[in-house]
Amino acid sequence: MILSEIQSIIDLGDSPVEIEGIKQIDINTISINNLVPIPVIKVNKSYNTNNVINLNFDGSTEGYLFFTKQKGAINLDSMTTFEFIAFLIEAESEDYNIDSYEFKNDYIVIKETFWNTYISDYEKTSPLWGGFSHKLNYTEPTTKYLNNLLEIEAGLKLKNLDNYSYESTIRAIEQPYAFERFLKLYHLLELQFDYFLIDKIKNLQIPQGSNEIGKLLNDYSRTELDRLTEIISSYCTDVNPLISKLEKVFTFRRISQEIFIKYGNKTKPLNESKFNELFDSNSFSASNLTQLKIVNNSNSINIFIPKLVSYWIYRIRCSIAHNKIGEYLLSWEDENFIVEFAEPLMIEVLKQFFKK
């Protein structure tokens, strides 16, 4: 509502909360009872939404965070002072004539005397210090990237997941953004590194296999990429489904070249020349890989594809997990690359790993 509409409600004299004063601070801001309500559009999901949270600045409480969006329709007569003040700012004047109102946002209220300081010194950094945000930066998406998926192929029957693996799958589902989902799926695969080593040791005989056990334990310190490659090469033996997922990469040439070539290391399975030839040909078929001299024959593709998948998954994981110079820094604009290529590839790897 605008100032005059709020004043009209006050003049009626029947509001559920006593309004002692209103003031227009600037063209877009109104103070009510010496409090300035400011919408909150994103908030830390761990906060208990039943609480009103004090906002302290240099030891002094200058505002409050409270939650209205999750409550559904709130009866106007039962609104708290903070809720009613927020209602007067968010609602239209005709909404005052209905019995209840459903908020579009959560809110903070800031004391009028602190409002200028808050806007100049704290508003833009609130996601860090407060776990909530008032505005979306121009680089942020207005909505999460949605996959226009029309069918799901379950594939082979899978063995039951242990509790830790199952928890990782649930966490992946719960993540709102593709980057975090991919990391949770990677954690599910990472958890298998140790299990894989334990299984190999269990299959050895004591004392006959003691030297081999020592070798396995020494190998435990190998790089993460080496261990990832070994486990994928051992379990992902059906290369055709992997190839079908790899071919989804061809629509993402620019970012693929950045992550896999420009920011890749000396162990990359494809150099820049072969990478460009592959993307120009638009095919991972055995005949094409042989023709391009990426593999020697149709048999060596069974070695090359798991190795490439391992390296590409590892590089994507590094770009997500390591926010530093020397890695390709992913942004929201790259989320379609994760949703349409990286996630399906990772899921195919996990399905082959957990197949019965």
C-alpha positions as CSV (number, residue, x, y, z in Angstrom):
1,M,0.0,0.0,0.0
2,I,1.0,3.6,-0.4
3,L,1.1,6.1,2.5
4,S,-2.4,7.5,1.8
5,E,-4.0,4.0,1.8
6,I,-2.3,3.1,5.1
7,Q,-3.5,6.4,6.5
8,S,-7.1,5.5,5.5
9,I,-6.9,2.3,7.4
10,I,-5.7,4.1,10.4
11,D,-8.5,6.6,10.2
12,L,-11.0,3.8,10.2
13,G,-9.9,3.1,13.8
14,D,-10.5,-0.7,13.7
15,S,-7.1,-2.1,12.8
16,P,-6.0,-5.2,14.8
17,V,-2.7,-3.4,15.8
18,E,-2.5,0.1,17.1
19,I,-0.6,2.3,14.6
20,E,0.9,5.2,16.3
21,G,2.6,6.9,13.4
22,I,3.6,6.5,9.7
23,K,6.2,8.3,7.7
24,Q,7.4,8.3,4.1
25,I,11.2,7.9,4.3
26,D,11.8,7.9,0.6
27,I,9.8,7.2,-2.5
28,N,9.8,3.5,-1.9
29,T,10.0,3.3,1.9
30,I,7.5,3.8,4.7
31,S,8.1,3.7,8.4
32,I,5.3,2.4,10.6
33,N,5.5,2.8,14.4
34,N,9.2,3.8,13.8
35,L,9.9,0.4,12.1
36,V,10.7,-0.1,8.5
37,P,9.6,-3.4,7.0
38,I,11.9,-4.9,4.3
39,P,10.9,-8.1,2.3
40,V,13.2,-11.1,2.5
41,I,13.1,-13.3,-0.6
42,K,15.6,-16.0,0.4
43,V,16.4,-17.3,3.8
44,N,18.6,-20.0,5.4
45,K,16.5,-23.2,5.4
46,S,17.9,-24.2,8.8
47,Y,16.1,-21.4,10.7
48,N,13.2,-22.3,12.8
49,T,10.4,-20.3,11.2
50,N,8.4,-20.2,14.5
51,N,11.0,-17.8,16.0
52,V,11.3,-14.1,15.8
53,I,15.1,-13.5,15.5
54,N,16.8,-10.4,16.9
55,L,19.2,-8.6,14.5
56,N,22.0,-7.2,16.5
57,F,24.6,-4.7,15.3
58,D,27.5,-3.9,17.5
59,G,25.7,-5.4,20.5
60,S,22.5,-3.4,19.9
61,T,19.2,-4.9,18.7
62,E,18.2,-2.8,15.7
63,G,15.8,-5.1,14.0
64,Y,14.0,-8.4,13.8
65,L,13.7,-11.3,11.3
66,F,10.3,-13.0,11.2
67,F,8.7,-15.6,8.9
68,T,5.4,-15.1,7.2
69,K,5.6,-16.8,3.8
70,Q,5.5,-20.4,5.2
71,K,2.5,-19.8,7.4
72,G,-0.1,-19.7,4.6
73,A,-3.2,-17.6,5.1
74,I,-3.0,-15.6,8.3
75,N,-6.2,-14.1,9.9
76,L,-5.8,-10.4,10.0
77,D,-7.3,-10.2,13.5
78,S,-4.6,-12.6,14.8
79,M,-1.6,-10.9,13.2
80,T,1.3,-9.8,15.4
81,T,2.5,-6.2,15.3
82,F,5.4,-7.2,13.0
83,E,3.1,-9.2,10.7
84,F,0.5,-6.4,10.4
85,I,3.2,-3.8,9.7
86,A,4.5,-6.1,6.9
87,F,0.9,-6.6,5.7
88,L,0.4,-2.9,5.3
89,I,3.5,-2.7,3.0
90,E,3.0,-5.8,1.0
91,A,-0.8,-6.0,0.5
92,E,-3.2,-4.0,-1.7
93,S,-5.7,-1.8,0.0
94,E,-8.6,-4.1,-1.0
95,D,-6.9,-6.9,0.9
96,Y,-7.8,-5.2,4.1
97,N,-11.5,-6.1,3.5
98,I,-10.8,-9.9,3.5
99,D,-10.5,-12.1,6.6
100,S,-7.0,-13.4,6.0
101,Y,-3.9,-12.8,3.9
102,E,-1.2,-15.0,2.5
103,F,2.2,-13.4,2.4
104,K,4.5,-13.5,-0.6
105,N,7.7,-12.9,1.4
106,D,9.3,-13.2,4.8
107,Y,10.4,-9.9,6.4
108,I,12.7,-8.0,8.6
109,V,11.8,-4.8,10.4
110,I,14.5,-2.3,11.0
111,K,14.3,0.6,13.5
112,E,13.8,3.8,11.6
113,T,16.8,5.4,13.4
114,F,19.0,2.6,12.0
115,W,17.5,2.3,8.5
116,N,20.0,4.5,6.6
117,T,22.9,2.6,8.2
118,Y,21.4,-0.7,7.4
119,I,20.8,0.1,3.8
120,S,24.3,1.6,3.3
121,D,26.4,-0.9,5.3
122,Y,24.5,-4.2,5.8
123,E,21.7,-4.8,3.2
124,K,23.9,-6.1,0.4
125,T,25.9,-8.4,2.6
126,S,22.9,-9.9,4.5
127,P,23.2,-13.3,2.8
128,L,26.6,-13.7,4.5
129,W,26.1,-12.3,8.0
130,G,22.4,-13.0,8.3
131,G,21.6,-15.9,6.1
132,F,18.9,-14.0,4.2
133,S,18.6,-11.9,1.1
134,H,16.4,-8.9,0.1
135,K,17.2,-8.8,-3.6
136,L,18.5,-11.0,-6.4
137,N,21.7,-9.7,-8.0
138,Y,21.4,-9.2,-11.7
139,T,23.7,-12.3,-12.3
140,E,21.3,-14.6,-10.3
141,P,18.5,-16.6,-11.9
142,T,15.0,-15.6,-11.1
143,T,14.1,-19.3,-11.0
144,K,16.0,-22.5,-10.7
145,Y,17.0,-24.1,-14.0
146,L,14.3,-26.8,-14.9
147,N,15.0,-29.9,-16.9
148,N,12.3,-30.4,-19.5
149,L,12.3,-34.1,-18.8
150,L,9.4,-36.2,-20.1
151,E,10.5,-39.7,-19.2
152,I,12.8,-41.6,-16.8
153,E,14.6,-44.8,-17.6
154,A,15.2,-46.9,-14.5
155,G,17.6,-49.3,-16.2
156,L,18.9,-52.4,-14.4
157,K,17.8,-53.4,-11.0
158,L,20.1,-52.0,-8.3
159,K,21.3,-53.4,-5.0
160,N,20.1,-51.8,-1.8
161,L,22.0,-48.8,-0.6
162,D,23.6,-48.6,2.8
163,N,22.5,-45.9,5.2
164,Y,25.3,-43.5,4.2
165,S,24.7,-43.9,0.5
166,Y,21.0,-43.6,0.8
167,E,21.4,-40.4,2.8
168,S,23.6,-38.9,0.0
169,T,20.9,-39.7,-2.5
170,I,18.2,-37.9,-0.4
171,R,20.5,-34.9,0.1
172,A,21.0,-34.8,-3.7
173,I,17.3,-34.7,-4.3
174,E,16.8,-32.0,-1.7
175,Q,19.4,-29.6,-3.2
176,P,17.7,-26.7,-5.1
177,Y,20.6,-26.0,-7.4
178,A,22.4,-28.4,-9.8
179,F,25.9,-27.7,-8.5
180,E,25.1,-29.0,-5.0
181,R,23.1,-31.9,-6.4
182,F,26.1,-33.0,-8.4
183,L,28.4,-32.8,-5.4
184,K,26.1,-35.0,-3.3
185,L,26.1,-37.6,-6.1
186,Y,29.9,-37.4,-6.3
187,H,30.0,-37.9,-2.5
188,L,28.0,-41.1,-3.1
189,L,30.7,-42.3,-5.5
190,E,33.5,-41.1,-3.3
191,L,32.2,-43.1,-0.4
192,Q,32.8,-46.2,-2.5
193,F,36.6,-45.6,-2.8
194,D,37.3,-47.1,0.6
195,Y,34.7,-49.9,0.2
196,F,36.4,-50.9,-3.0
197,L,39.8,-51.1,-1.3
198,I,38.3,-53.1,1.6
199,D,36.7,-55.6,-0.8
200,K,40.0,-56.2,-2.6
201,I,41.8,-56.8,0.7
202,K,39.0,-59.2,1.9
203,N,39.5,-61.3,-1.2
204,L,43.1,-61.9,-0.4
205,Q,44.4,-64.8,1.7
206,I,46.6,-64.4,4.8
207,P,49.6,-64.8,4.8
208,Q,49.9,-65.7,1.1
209,G,48.5,-62.3,0.1
210,S,50.3,-60.1,2.7
211,N,52.6,-58.5,0.1
212,E,49.6,-57.7,-2.1
213,I,47.8,-56.1,0.9
214,G,50.8,-54.0,1.6
215,K,50.8,-52.8,-2.0
216,L,47.1,-52.0,-1.8
217,L,47.6,-50.0,1.4
218,N,50.5,-48.1,-0.3
219,D,48.3,-47.4,-3.3
220,Y,45.7,-45.9,-0.9
221,S,47.6,-42.6,-1.1
222,R,47.1,-42.2,-4.8
223,T,45.4,-39.2,-6.2
224,E,41.7,-38.9,-6.1
225,L,41.5,-39.0,-9.9
226,D,43.5,-42.3,-10.0
227,R,41.1,-43.9,-7.5
228,L,38.1,-42.6,-9.3
229,T,39.3,-43.9,-12.6
230,E,40.0,-47.3,-11.1
231,I,36.6,-47.7,-9.6
232,I,34.7,-46.5,-12.7
233,S,36.9,-48.7,-14.9
234,S,36.1,-51.7,-12.7
235,Y,32.4,-51.2,-12.4
236,C,31.3,-49.3,-15.5
237,T,31.9,-52.0,-18.1
238,D,28.8,-51.3,-20.3
239,V,30.2,-48.4,-22.4
240,N,27.2,-47.9,-24.7
241,P,25.0,-46.2,-22.0
242,L,28.1,-44.1,-21.0
243,I,28.5,-43.1,-24.7
244,S,24.9,-42.0,-25.0
245,K,25.3,-39.8,-21.9
246,L,28.7,-38.4,-23.2
247,E,27.1,-37.3,-26.4
248,K,24.9,-34.9,-24.5
249,V,28.1,-32.8,-24.1
250,F,28.1,-31.7,-27.8
251,T,25.7,-28.8,-27.2
252,F,28.1,-27.4,-24.5
253,R,31.3,-27.0,-26.5
254,R,32.4,-23.7,-25.0
255,I,32.2,-24.6,-21.3
256,S,33.5,-28.2,-22.0
257,Q,36.6,-26.7,-23.6
258,E,37.1,-24.4,-20.6
259,I,36.7,-27.1,-18.0
260,F,38.3,-30.1,-19.7
261,I,41.0,-28.5,-21.8
262,K,41.9,-25.0,-20.8
263,Y,41.8,-25.8,-17.1
264,G,42.6,-29.5,-17.5
265,N,45.9,-30.9,-16.4
266,K,48.5,-33.0,-18.2
267,T,46.6,-36.3,-17.5
268,K,43.7,-35.3,-19.7
269,P,42.6,-38.1,-22.1
270,L,42.0,-35.7,-24.9
271,N,44.3,-32.9,-26.0
272,E,42.9,-29.8,-27.6
273,S,43.4,-31.0,-31.1
274,K,41.6,-34.3,-30.6
275,F,38.9,-32.5,-28.5
276,N,38.1,-30.2,-31.4
277,E,38.0,-33.1,-33.9
278,L,35.7,-35.0,-31.7
279,F,33.3,-32.1,-31.3
280,D,33.4,-31.4,-35.0
281,S,32.4,-35.0,-35.7
282,N,29.7,-35.0,-33.1
283,S,30.0,-38.7,-32.3
284,F,31.4,-41.0,-29.7
285,S,30.9,-44.1,-31.7
286,A,33.7,-46.7,-31.8
287,S,34.1,-46.3,-35.5
288,N,34.4,-42.5,-35.2
289,L,36.9,-42.7,-32.3
290,T,39.0,-45.1,-34.3
291,Q,38.8,-43.0,-37.4
292,L,39.9,-39.9,-35.4
293,K,42.8,-42.1,-33.9
294,I,41.5,-41.3,-30.4
295,V,41.5,-45.1,-29.9
296,N,43.4,-47.8,-31.7
297,N,40.5,-50.3,-32.2
298,S,37.0,-51.2,-31.0
299,N,38.4,-53.1,-28.0
300,S,40.4,-50.1,-26.6
301,I,37.2,-48.0,-26.4
302,N,36.3,-50.1,-23.3
303,I,39.4,-48.6,-21.7
304,F,39.2,-45.1,-23.1
305,I,35.5,-44.3,-22.3
306,P,35.7,-45.1,-18.6
307,K,38.9,-43.1,-18.4
308,L,37.3,-40.1,-20.1
309,V,34.2,-40.3,-18.0
310,S,36.3,-40.4,-14.8
311,Y,38.4,-37.4,-15.9
312,W,35.4,-35.3,-16.9
313,I,33.5,-36.1,-13.8
314,Y,36.5,-35.2,-11.7
315,R,37.1,-31.9,-13.5
316,I,33.4,-30.9,-13.1
317,R,33.6,-31.8,-9.4
318,C,36.8,-29.6,-9.1
319,S,35.1,-26.6,-10.8
320,I,32.2,-26.9,-8.4
321,A,34.1,-27.7,-5.2
322,H,37.1,-25.4,-5.6
323,N,36.2,-21.7,-5.9
324,K,39.7,-20.5,-6.7
325,I,42.0,-19.1,-9.5
326,G,43.2,-22.0,-11.6
327,E,39.7,-23.6,-11.8
328,Y,36.9,-22.7,-14.1
329,L,34.4,-20.8,-11.9
330,L,30.9,-22.0,-12.6
331,S,28.0,-19.5,-12.5
332,W,24.3,-19.8,-12.6
333,E,24.5,-19.4,-16.4
334,D,26.3,-22.8,-16.5
335,E,23.6,-24.7,-14.6
336,N,22.1,-26.2,-17.8
337,F,25.5,-27.9,-18.4
338,I,25.2,-29.7,-15.1
339,V,21.5,-30.5,-15.4
340,E,21.5,-31.7,-19.0
341,F,25.0,-33.3,-19.2
342,A,26.9,-33.8,-16.0
343,E,24.0,-35.2,-13.8
344,P,22.9,-37.8,-16.3
345,L,26.5,-38.9,-16.8
346,M,27.0,-39.2,-13.1
347,I,23.8,-41.0,-12.6
348,E,24.6,-43.6,-15.3
349,V,28.0,-44.2,-13.5
350,L,26.2,-44.7,-10.2
351,K,23.6,-47.0,-11.7
352,Q,26.3,-49.2,-13.2
353,F,28.2,-49.2,-9.9
354,F,25.1,-50.2,-7.8
355,K,23.6,-52.7,-10.3
356,K,22.8,-56.1,-8.8
